[in-house]
């Protein structure tokens, strides 16, 4: 991590009539989002949005370590 740029480069917000529509829009937005240069966590967000646990709404903060064990 470098101090030469703000680590928050962008914020992606989506909404929908219900959770399913919002998740569909989030997946489409993450797939279309592009940042050139610094590393991003877009791949993680795509993985999270495809996770059955997340899609069911059956998750807590431990889901991150389950998806990306060290």
C-alpha positions as CSV (number, residue, x, y, z in Angstrom):
1,X,0.0,0.0,0.0
2,X,1.3,3.4,-0.9
3,X,0.5,6.7,0.6
4,X,0.5,8.4,-2.8
5,X,-3.2,8.0,-3.4
6,X,-6.4,7.6,-1.4
7,X,-7.2,3.9,-1.0
8,X,-10.9,4.7,-1.6
9,X,-10.8,5.3,-5.3
10,X,-14.5,4.9,-5.9
11,X,-17.7,3.9,-4.3
12,X,-20.2,1.7,-6.1
13,X,-23.8,1.9,-5.0
14,X,-26.8,0.0,-6.4
15,X,-30.5,-0.3,-5.5
16,X,-33.4,-2.3,-6.7
17,X,-37.1,-2.9,-6.0
18,X,-36.0,-5.9,-3.9
19,X,-32.8,-7.7,-2.8
20,X,-32.7,-9.9,-5.8
21,X,-32.8,-7.0,-8.3
22,X,-30.2,-5.1,-6.3
23,X,-27.9,-8.1,-6.3
24,X,-28.4,-8.5,-10.1
25,X,-27.5,-4.9,-10.6
26,X,-24.5,-5.2,-8.2
27,X,-23.1,-8.1,-10.2
28,X,-23.6,-6.2,-13.5
29,X,-22.0,-3.1,-12.1
30,X,-19.0,-5.0,-10.6
31,X,-18.5,-6.8,-14.0
32,X,-18.5,-3.5,-15.9
33,X,-16.4,-1.5,-13.4
34,X,-12.8,-1.0,-14.5
35,X,-9.9,0.7,-12.7
36,X,-6.5,0.7,-14.4
37,X,-3.3,1.0,-12.4
38,X,-3.6,0.2,-8.7
39,X,-4.8,-3.1,-7.4
40,X,-8.5,-3.3,-6.5
41,X,-10.8,-5.7,-4.7
42,X,-13.3,-6.0,-7.6
43,X,-12.5,-9.7,-8.0
44,X,-13.4,-10.3,-4.3
45,X,-16.7,-8.4,-4.7
46,X,-17.6,-10.5,-7.7
47,X,-16.8,-13.6,-5.7
48,X,-18.9,-12.4,-2.8
49,X,-21.8,-11.6,-5.0
50,X,-21.7,-15.1,-6.4
51,X,-21.4,-16.8,-3.0
52,X,-24.5,-18.9,-2.1
53,X,-24.3,-17.8,1.5
54,X,-24.3,-14.2,0.6
55,X,-27.2,-14.7,-1.9
56,X,-29.2,-16.4,0.8
57,X,-28.5,-13.6,3.2
58,X,-27.0,-16.2,5.5
59,X,-23.7,-14.6,6.4
60,X,-21.8,-12.6,9.0
61,X,-18.3,-11.0,9.1
62,X,-16.7,-14.5,9.0
63,X,-17.7,-15.0,5.4
64,X,-14.7,-13.0,4.2
65,X,-12.3,-15.5,5.9
66,X,-14.3,-18.4,4.5
67,X,-14.1,-17.1,1.0
68,X,-10.5,-16.0,1.2
69,X,-8.7,-18.2,3.8
70,X,-5.1,-17.2,4.4
